[in-house]
């Protein structure tokens, strides 16, 4: 089974990816993890990525594709009958076309692009309300998961803080970038009859039940 998981920041992709991976025995492949592994292991691809990042440049699509292609050639993917769950890739139509070419070399194709839909105003509330303990990394929310004492970690009494990435203006920029990149990507997969839209506002267990219903007919 070959799946791409789409959805804006804060849509719950990580939670669903973990459940899909465990239930269907396919590796969950995050592009963030691929980047970290390549750079920490100082692979040739990782060295190239570092050069771009050091200059404050975006890593080019071609290099991202090479990293993903390398990851998809590893044993855990091959032993799952060339199965995978991609999270964070593709982000652009170019990357989606490259993924199709990678699959074609294995004489297979993508089964689904699952798109978790959540209204952007809800996403902003979800993300900007997060508060983190700098000591134990426990996560709270000012509305949905409040600490017993406002602004203080329940576990160790440390004052909580808001990450830069979680501030409202930053979240809005992340969503704008996602929307700009992803609308053409969703259209691309719609034209190929691969896109499955899921209501991401539901309870996370209900979201997964919806996904399971869709995947039940796929080998």
TORMI-279838 format. One record per residue: chain; x, y, z of N, C-alpha, C in turn; residue number from 1; residue in three letters. Coordinates in steps of 0.2 Angstrom, whole numbers. Last residue first. Layout:
N
{r "A"; {X; Y; Z}; {X; Y; Z}; {X; Y; Z}; NUM; "ALA"} ...
This chain:
219
{r "A"; {-26; -18; -6}; {-21; -24; -3}; {-15; -21; -1}; 219; "UNK"} {r "A"; {-40; -9; -1}; {-34; -9; -4}; {-29; -15; -1}; 218; "UNK"} {r "A"; {-52; -8; 6}; {-52; -12; -1}; {-45; -12; -4}; 217; "UNK"} {r "A"; {-49; -1; 17}; {-51; -8; 18}; {-51; -11; 11}; 216; "UNK"} {r "A"; {-46; 13; 16}; {-41; 8; 15}; {-43; 1; 15}; 215; "UNK"} {r "A"; {-59; 18; 20}; {-56; 20; 13}; {-51; 14; 11}; 214; "UNK"} {r "A"; {-60; 14; 33}; {-65; 13; 28}; {-63; 13; 21}; 213; "UNK"} {r "A"; {-48; 21; 38}; {-49; 13; 38}; {-54; 11; 33}; 212; "UNK"} {r "A"; {-52; 34; 38}; {-47; 32; 34}; {-47; 24; 33}; 211; "UNK"} {r "A"; {-63; 34; 48}; {-64; 36; 41}; {-59; 33; 36}; 210; "UNK"} {r "A"; {-55; 30; 59}; {-60; 26; 56}; {-62; 27; 49}; 209; "UNK"} {r "A"; {-47; 42; 60}; {-44; 36; 58}; {-49; 30; 56}; 208; "UNK"} {r "A"; {-58; 51; 64}; {-54; 52; 58}; {-50; 46; 55}; 207; "UNK"} {r "A"; {-61; 45; 76}; {-66; 45; 71}; {-63; 46; 64}; 206; "UNK"} {r "A"; {-50; 48; 83}; {-51; 41; 82}; {-57; 40; 76}; 205; "UNK"} {r "A"; {-50; 62; 84}; {-44; 59; 80}; {-46; 51; 79}; 204; "UNK"} {r "A"; {-66; 70; 80}; {-61; 66; 85}; {-56; 62; 81}; 203; "UNK"} {r "A"; {-65; 81; 66}; {-68; 75; 70}; {-63; 73; 75}; 202; "UNK"} {r "A"; {-59; 89; 57}; {-62; 92; 63}; {-64; 87; 68}; 201; "UNK"} {r "A"; {-55; 83; 45}; {-50; 83; 51}; {-53; 86; 57}; 200; "UNK"} {r "A"; {-63; 74; 34}; {-64; 79; 39}; {-60; 79; 45}; 199; "UNK"} {r "A"; {-54; 70; 20}; {-56; 68; 26}; {-57; 74; 31}; 198; "UNK"} {r "A"; {-53; 66; 3}; {-53; 72; 8}; {-57; 69; 14}; 197; "UNK"} {r "A"; {-42; 59; -8}; {-47; 57; -3}; {-47; 62; 2}; 196; "UNK"} {r "A"; {-36; 58; -24}; {-37; 62; -18}; {-43; 59; -14}; 195; "UNK"} {r "A"; {-35; 51; -36}; {-31; 48; -30}; {-33; 52; -24}; 194; "UNK"} {r "A"; {-38; 55; -49}; {-43; 51; -45}; {-40; 48; -39}; 193; "UNK"} {r "A"; {-30; 64; -56}; {-28; 57; -56}; {-33; 52; -52}; 192; "UNK"} {r "A"; {-36; 76; -52}; {-36; 74; -59}; {-34; 67; -60}; 191; "UNK"} {r "A"; {-32; 76; -39}; {-39; 75; -41}; {-40; 73; -48}; 190; "UNK"} {r "A"; {-19; 78; -39}; {-21; 71; -37}; {-28; 70; -39}; 189; "UNK"} {r "A"; {-19; 91; -44}; {-15; 86; -48}; {-18; 79; -46}; 188; "UNK"} {r "A"; {-26; 98; -34}; {-29; 97; -40}; {-26; 92; -45}; 187; "UNK"} {r "A"; {-16; 96; -24}; {-23; 93; -23}; {-26; 92; -30}; 186; "UNK"} {r "A"; {-6; 105; -30}; {-5; 98; -28}; {-11; 94; -28}; 185; "UNK"} {r "A"; {-12; 117; -30}; {-11; 114; -36}; {-9; 106; -35}; 184; "UNK"} {r "A"; {-13; 118; -15}; {-19; 119; -20}; {-18; 116; -27}; 183; "UNK"} {r "A"; {0; 119; -10}; {-4; 112; -10}; {-10; 113; -14}; 182; "UNK"} {r "A"; {7; 131; -10}; {10; 125; -13}; {5; 119; -14}; 181; "UNK"} {r "A"; {-3; 140; -4}; {0; 141; -11}; {3; 135; -14}; 180; "UNK"} {r "A"; {-5; 133; 8}; {-10; 134; 3}; {-8; 135; -4}; 179; "UNK"} {r "A"; {8; 134; 14}; {5; 128; 13}; {0; 128; 7}; 178; "UNK"} {r "A"; {9; 148; 15}; {14; 144; 11}; {11; 137; 9}; 177; "UNK"} {r "A"; {-1; 150; 24}; {-1; 154; 17}; {3; 150; 13}; 176; "UNK"} {r "A"; {3; 143; 35}; {-3; 141; 32}; {-3; 144; 25}; 175; "UNK"} {r "A"; {14; 151; 39}; {15; 143; 37}; {9; 141; 33}; 174; "UNK"} {r "A"; {8; 163; 41}; {13; 162; 36}; {14; 155; 34}; 173; "UNK"} {r "A"; {1; 159; 53}; {-3; 162; 47}; {2; 161; 41}; 172; "UNK"} {r "A"; {11; 156; 62}; {6; 151; 59}; {3; 153; 53}; 171; "UNK"} {r "A"; {17; 169; 63}; {21; 163; 60}; {16; 158; 58}; 170; "UNK"} {r "A"; {6; 175; 70}; {9; 178; 63}; {13; 172; 60}; 169; "UNK"} {r "A"; {5; 167; 82}; {-1; 168; 77}; {2; 170; 70}; 168; "UNK"} {r "A"; {17; 155; 86}; {15; 162; 86}; {10; 163; 80}; 167; "UNK"} {r "A"; {24; 144; 84}; {17; 143; 86}; {14; 150; 87}; 166; "UNK"} {r "A"; {37; 146; 82}; {33; 143; 76}; {26; 143; 78}; 165; "UNK"} {r "A"; {42; 150; 94}; {41; 155; 89}; {37; 152; 83}; 164; "UNK"} {r "A"; {32; 143; 108}; {37; 142; 103}; {36; 148; 97}; 163; "UNK"} {r "A"; {28; 149; 123}; {26; 148; 117}; {31; 148; 112}; 162; "UNK"} {r "A"; {31; 141; 139}; {32; 146; 134}; {29; 144; 128}; 161; "UNK"} {r "A"; {28; 139; 157}; {28; 137; 150}; {29; 143; 146}; 160; "UNK"} {r "A"; {39; 137; 172}; {34; 142; 168}; {34; 139; 160}; 159; "UNK"} {r "A"; {38; 121; 180}; {42; 126; 176}; {37; 131; 172}; 158; "UNK"} {r "A"; {33; 111; 188}; {32; 118; 190}; {36; 123; 186}; 157; "UNK"} {r "A"; {33; 98; 183}; {39; 101; 187}; {39; 108; 189}; 156; "UNK"} {r "A"; {19; 95; 179}; {24; 90; 181}; {30; 92; 185}; 155; "UNK"} {r "A"; {12; 106; 175}; {9; 102; 181}; {15; 97; 183}; 154; "UNK"} {r "A"; {19; 122; 172}; {19; 114; 170}; {17; 110; 176}; 153; "UNK"} {r "A"; {10; 137; 171}; {15; 133; 174}; {14; 125; 173}; 152; "UNK"} {r "A"; {0; 144; 165}; {6; 146; 163}; {12; 142; 167}; 151; "UNK"} {r "A"; {-12; 141; 178}; {-11; 145; 172}; {-3; 146; 171}; 150; "UNK"} {r "A"; {-12; 126; 185}; {-10; 133; 187}; {-8; 136; 180}; 149; "UNK"} {r "A"; {-15; 114; 177}; {-19; 116; 183}; {-18; 123; 186}; 148; "UNK"} {r "A"; {-15; 118; 160}; {-12; 116; 166}; {-16; 118; 172}; 147; "UNK"} {r "A"; {-28; 113; 147}; {-25; 118; 152}; {-21; 115; 157}; 146; "UNK"} {r "A"; {-31; 110; 134}; {-28; 105; 138}; {-24; 110; 143}; 145; "UNK"} {r "A"; {-39; 119; 126}; {-41; 112; 126}; {-37; 107; 131}; 144; "UNK"} {r "A"; {-33; 132; 129}; {-41; 131; 128}; {-42; 123; 129}; 143; "UNK"} {r "A"; {-20; 132; 129}; {-23; 137; 133}; {-31; 136; 134}; 142; "UNK"} {r "A"; {-12; 116; 131}; {-16; 121; 127}; {-20; 126; 131}; 141; "UNK"} {r "A"; {4; 108; 132}; {-2; 110; 135}; {-6; 115; 130}; 140; "UNK"} {r "A"; {17; 96; 133}; {13; 101; 129}; {6; 102; 132}; 139; "UNK"} {r "A"; {33; 94; 140}; {26; 92; 140}; {22; 98; 137}; 138; "UNK"} {r "A"; {47; 96; 141}; {44; 96; 134}; {36; 94; 134}; 137; "UNK"} {r "A"; {53; 98; 153}; {51; 91; 151}; {48; 90; 145}; 136; "UNK"} {r "A"; {57; 112; 151}; {61; 107; 155}; {60; 100; 153}; 135; "UNK"} {r "A"; {49; 120; 145}; {56; 119; 142}; {60; 114; 146}; 134; "UNK"} {r "A"; {33; 115; 140}; {37; 116; 146}; {44; 115; 143}; 133; "UNK"} {r "A"; {22; 125; 129}; {27; 120; 130}; {31; 121; 137}; 132; "UNK"} {r "A"; {7; 128; 122}; {12; 130; 127}; {16; 124; 129}; 131; "UNK"} {r "A"; {-4; 132; 109}; {0; 127; 112}; {5; 131; 117}; 130; "UNK"} {r "A"; {-12; 141; 102}; {-14; 140; 109}; {-9; 135; 113}; 129; "UNK"} {r "A"; {-8; 141; 89}; {-6; 147; 93}; {-8; 146; 100}; 128; "UNK"} {r "A"; {-14; 129; 85}; {-7; 129; 85}; {-5; 135; 90}; 127; "UNK"} {r "A"; {-28; 131; 86}; {-25; 125; 89}; {-18; 126; 90}; 126; "UNK"} {r "A"; {-30; 143; 79}; {-32; 142; 86}; {-29; 136; 90}; 125; "UNK"} {r "A"; {-26; 139; 66}; {-23; 145; 70}; {-24; 144; 77}; 124; "UNK"} {r "A"; {-36; 129; 64}; {-29; 128; 64}; {-25; 133; 68}; 123; "UNK"} {r "A"; {-47; 137; 63}; {-47; 132; 68}; {-40; 130; 69}; 122; "UNK"} {r "A"; {-45; 145; 52}; {-46; 148; 58}; {-45; 143; 64}; 121; "UNK"} {r "A"; {-44; 135; 42}; {-38; 138; 44}; {-39; 142; 50}; 120; "UNK"} {r "A"; {-53; 119; 44}; {-53; 126; 42}; {-47; 130; 45}; 119; "UNK"} {r "A"; {-45; 104; 38}; {-47; 108; 44}; {-47; 115; 42}; 118; "UNK"} {r "A"; {-43; 89; 30}; {-46; 96; 29}; {-48; 98; 36}; 117; "UNK"} {r "A"; {-31; 78; 25}; {-35; 80; 31}; {-37; 88; 30}; 116; "UNK"} {r "A"; {-31; 68; 11}; {-30; 75; 13}; {-34; 77; 19}; 115; "UNK"} {r "A"; {-22; 55; 4}; {-27; 57; 9}; {-25; 64; 12}; 114; "UNK"} {r "A"; {-20; 48; -10}; {-17; 54; -7}; {-23; 57; -2}; 113; "UNK"} {r "A"; {-17; 31; -14}; {-21; 37; -11}; {-17; 42; -9}; 112; "UNK"} {r "A"; {-8; 23; -21}; {-15; 21; -20}; {-19; 27; -19}; 111; "UNK"} {r "A"; {4; 25; -34}; {1; 28; -28}; {-6; 25; -27}; 110; "UNK"} {r "A"; {10; 11; -43}; {8; 18; -42}; {5; 19; -35}; 109; "UNK"} {r "A"; {23; 1; -51}; {17; 2; -46}; {15; 9; -46}; 108; "UNK"} {r "A"; {36; -3; -55}; {30; -5; -59}; {24; -5; -54}; 107; "UNK"} {r "A"; {46; 4; -51}; {45; -2; -47}; {38; -5; -50}; 106; "UNK"} {r "A"; {46; 15; -59}; {52; 11; -59}; {51; 4; -56}; 105; "UNK"} {r "A"; {35; 21; -54}; {34; 17; -61}; {40; 13; -62}; 104; "UNK"} {r "A"; {39; 27; -43}; {34; 22; -42}; {35; 17; -49}; 103; "UNK"} {r "A"; {47; 38; -49}; {50; 33; -44}; {46; 26; -44}; 102; "UNK"} {r "A"; {36; 44; -56}; {42; 41; -59}; {46; 36; -55}; 101; "UNK"} {r "A"; {29; 49; -45}; {26; 44; -50}; {31; 41; -54}; 100; "UNK"} {r "A"; {38; 58; -39}; {36; 52; -36}; {33; 46; -40}; 99; "UNK"} {r "A"; {38; 67; -49}; {44; 64; -48}; {43; 57; -44}; 98; "UNK"} {r "A"; {25; 73; -47}; {27; 69; -54}; {33; 65; -53}; 97; "UNK"} {r "A"; {27; 78; -35}; {22; 73; -36}; {24; 69; -42}; 96; "UNK"} {r "A"; {37; 88; -37}; {38; 82; -33}; {34; 76; -34}; 95; "UNK"} {r "A"; {29; 96; -45}; {35; 93; -48}; {37; 87; -44}; 94; "UNK"} {r "A"; {19; 100; -36}; {17; 96; -42}; {23; 93; -45}; 93; "UNK"} {r "A"; {25; 99; -19}; {24; 102; -25}; {22; 98; -31}; 92; "UNK"} {r "A"; {27; 90; -9}; {24; 97; -7}; {22; 101; -13}; 91; "UNK"} {r "A"; {24; 72; -7}; {27; 78; -11}; {23; 85; -8}; 90; "UNK"} {r "A"; {29; 75; 10}; {32; 74; 3}; {26; 70; -1}; 89; "UNK"} {r "A"; {24; 74; 22}; {28; 80; 20}; {31; 80; 13}; 88; "UNK"} {r "A"; {24; 57; 23}; {22; 63; 26}; {26; 69; 25}; 87; "UNK"} {r "A"; {20; 42; 15}; {24; 48; 15}; {20; 54; 18}; 86; "UNK"} {r "A"; {20; 26; 18}; {16; 32; 20}; {21; 38; 20}; 85; "UNK"} {r "A"; {23; 11; 8}; {25; 17; 12}; {19; 22; 13}; 84; "UNK"} {r "A"; {29; -4; 0}; {23; 0; 3}; {26; 6; 8}; 83; "UNK"} {r "A"; {35; -14; -7}; {36; -7; -9}; {30; -3; -6}; 82; "UNK"} {r "A"; {32; -24; 3}; {29; -25; -4}; {29; -18; -8}; 81; "UNK"} {r "A"; {39; -22; 14}; {32; -21; 14}; {29; -20; 7}; 80; "UNK"} {r "A"; {52; -23; 10}; {49; -29; 13}; {42; -28; 14}; 79; "UNK"} {r "A"; {54; -10; 5}; {54; -16; 0}; {51; -22; 3}; 78; "UNK"} {r "A"; {54; -3; 16}; {50; -2; 11}; {49; -8; 6}; 77; "UNK"} {r "A"; {65; -8; 23}; {58; -9; 26}; {53; -7; 21}; 76; "UNK"} {r "A"; {76; -7; 15}; {74; -13; 16}; {66; -13; 19}; 75; "UNK"} {r "A"; {75; 7; 3}; {78; 4; 9}; {74; -2; 11}; 74; "UNK"} {r "A"; {71; 16; -7}; {75; 10; -9}; {77; 5; -3}; 73; "UNK"} {r "A"; {66; 27; -1}; {61; 22; -4}; {64; 16; -6}; 72; "UNK"} {r "A"; {77; 34; 1}; {74; 32; 7}; {69; 26; 5}; 71; "UNK"} {r "A"; {80; 38; -12}; {85; 34; -8}; {82; 31; -2}; 70; "UNK"} {r "A"; {69; 46; -14}; {70; 40; -19}; {75; 36; -15}; 69; "UNK"} {r "A"; {72; 57; -5}; {66; 52; -4}; {67; 46; -8}; 68; "UNK"} {r "A"; {83; 62; -10}; {83; 60; -4}; {77; 55; -3}; 67; "UNK"} {r "A"; {79; 66; -23}; {84; 61; -22}; {84; 58; -16}; 66; "UNK"} {r "A"; {69; 76; -19}; {67; 70; -23}; {73; 64; -22}; 65; "UNK"} {r "A"; {78; 86; -14}; {73; 82; -10}; {71; 76; -13}; 64; "UNK"} {r "A"; {85; 89; -26}; {88; 86; -20}; {84; 82; -15}; 63; "UNK"} {r "A"; {74; 95; -33}; {78; 89; -36}; {82; 85; -30}; 62; "UNK"} {r "A"; {70; 106; -26}; {66; 100; -27}; {70; 94; -29}; 61; "UNK"} {r "A"; {83; 113; -15}; {79; 112; -22}; {75; 106; -22}; 60; "UNK"} {r "A"; {81; 121; 0}; {84; 115; -3}; {80; 113; -10}; 59; "UNK"} {r "A"; {82; 138; 1}; {78; 132; 1}; {81; 127; -3}; 58; "UNK"} {r "A"; {96; 146; 9}; {92; 145; 3}; {87; 139; 4}; 57; "UNK"} {r "A"; {105; 150; 18}; {98; 153; 19}; {94; 151; 13}; 56; "UNK"} {r "A"; {117; 144; 17}; {116; 150; 13}; {109; 153; 14}; 55; "UNK"} {r "A"; {114; 132; 24}; {119; 137; 27}; {119; 144; 24}; 54; "UNK"} {r "A"; {106; 126; 15}; {103; 129; 22}; {108; 134; 25}; 53; "UNK"} {r "A"; {115; 122; 5}; {109; 127; 4}; {107; 130; 10}; 52; "UNK"} {r "A"; {123; 114; 13}; {126; 119; 9}; {121; 125; 7}; 51; "UNK"} {r "A"; {115; 104; 17}; {118; 108; 22}; {121; 115; 19}; 50; "UNK"} {r "A"; {113; 97; 5}; {107; 100; 9}; {110; 106; 14}; 49; "UNK"} {r "A"; {125; 91; 3}; {122; 96; -2}; {117; 100; 2}; 48; "UNK"} {r "A"; {126; 83; 14}; {131; 88; 14}; {128; 93; 9}; 47; "UNK"} {r "A"; {116; 74; 11}; {115; 78; 17}; {120; 84; 17}; 46; "UNK"} {r "A"; {121; 67; 0}; {115; 71; 0}; {114; 76; 5}; 45; "UNK"} {r "A"; {132; 61; 6}; {133; 65; 1}; {127; 70; 0}; 44; "UNK"} {r "A"; {129; 61; 24}; {129; 58; 18}; {130; 63; 12}; 43; "UNK"} {r "A"; {130; 64; 38}; {134; 67; 33}; {135; 64; 27}; 42; "UNK"} {r "A"; {121; 61; 47}; {125; 55; 45}; {130; 58; 40}; 41; "UNK"} {r "A"; {114; 72; 48}; {117; 70; 54}; {122; 65; 53}; 40; "UNK"} {r "A"; {108; 73; 36}; {113; 78; 38}; {117; 76; 44}; 39; "UNK"} {r "A"; {100; 62; 35}; {105; 63; 30}; {110; 68; 32}; 38; "UNK"} {r "A"; {92; 64; 46}; {96; 58; 46}; {102; 59; 41}; 37; "UNK"} {r "A"; {85; 76; 43}; {89; 75; 49}; {94; 69; 48}; 36; "UNK"} {r "A"; {78; 72; 31}; {83; 77; 31}; {88; 77; 37}; 35; "UNK"} {r "A"; {70; 62; 36}; {75; 60; 30}; {80; 66; 30}; 34; "UNK"} {r "A"; {62; 69; 45}; {67; 64; 47}; {72; 62; 42}; 33; "UNK"} {r "A"; {55; 77; 36}; {59; 80; 41}; {64; 75; 44}; 32; "UNK"} {r "A"; {48; 68; 28}; {53; 71; 25}; {58; 75; 30}; 31; "UNK"} {r "A"; {44; 52; 35}; {43; 59; 36}; {49; 63; 33}; 30; "UNK"} {r "A"; {36; 38; 33}; {42; 41; 31}; {41; 49; 31}; 29; "UNK"} {r "A"; {32; 23; 40}; {30; 30; 40}; {36; 34; 39}; 28; "UNK"} {r "A"; {30; 7; 32}; {34; 12; 36}; {32; 19; 35}; 27; "UNK"} {r "A"; {16; -3; 36}; {20; 1; 31}; {24; 6; 35}; 26; "UNK"} {r "A"; {6; -10; 43}; {13; -12; 43}; {17; -9; 37}; 25; "UNK"} {r "A"; {-7; -5; 46}; {-6; -8; 40}; {2; -10; 38}; 24; "UNK"} {r "A"; {-6; 0; 59}; {-11; -5; 57}; {-10; -8; 51}; 23; "UNK"} {r "A"; {6; 8; 60}; {5; 2; 64}; {0; -3; 62}; 22; "UNK"} {r "A"; {2; 18; 50}; {9; 14; 49}; {8; 8; 53}; 21; "UNK"} {r "A"; {-9; 23; 55}; {-9; 20; 48}; {-3; 15; 48}; 20; "UNK"} {r "A"; {-5; 29; 67}; {-10; 24; 67}; {-10; 20; 61}; 19; "UNK"} {r "A"; {5; 38; 62}; {7; 33; 67}; {2; 27; 67}; 18; "UNK"} {r "A"; {-3; 47; 55}; {2; 43; 51}; {4; 37; 56}; 17; "UNK"} {r "A"; {-12; 53; 64}; {-15; 48; 59}; {-9; 44; 56}; 16; "UNK"} {r "A"; {-2; 61; 71}; {-6; 56; 75}; {-9; 50; 70}; 15; "UNK"} {r "A"; {3; 69; 61}; {7; 64; 64}; {3; 59; 68}; 14; "UNK"} {r "A"; {-8; 76; 56}; {-5; 71; 52}; {-1; 66; 56}; 13; "UNK"} {r "A"; {-16; 86; 62}; {-16; 80; 65}; {-13; 74; 61}; 12; "UNK"} {r "A"; {-16; 99; 57}; {-21; 95; 55}; {-21; 88; 58}; 11; "UNK"} {r "A"; {-4; 107; 59}; {-9; 107; 65}; {-15; 102; 63}; 10; "UNK"} {r "A"; {-2; 112; 43}; {1; 112; 49}; {-5; 112; 55}; 9; "UNK"} {r "A"; {-13; 103; 31}; {-10; 109; 34}; {-7; 108; 41}; 8; "UNK"} {r "A"; {-11; 88; 22}; {-14; 92; 27}; {-10; 98; 30}; 7; "UNK"} {r "A"; {-8; 71; 16}; {-8; 79; 15}; {-12; 82; 21}; 6; "UNK"} {r "A"; {1; 57; 13}; {-3; 60; 18}; {-3; 68; 18}; 5; "UNK"} {r "A"; {1; 44; 2}; {3; 51; 3}; {-2; 54; 8}; 4; "UNK"} {r "A"; {4; 27; 1}; {0; 33; 3}; {4; 39; 4}; 3; "UNK"} {r "A"; {3; 11; -4}; {7; 17; -5}; {2; 23; -4}; 2; "UNK"} {r "A"; {4; -6; 0}; {0; 0; 0}; {4; 6; 0}; 1; "UNK"} 
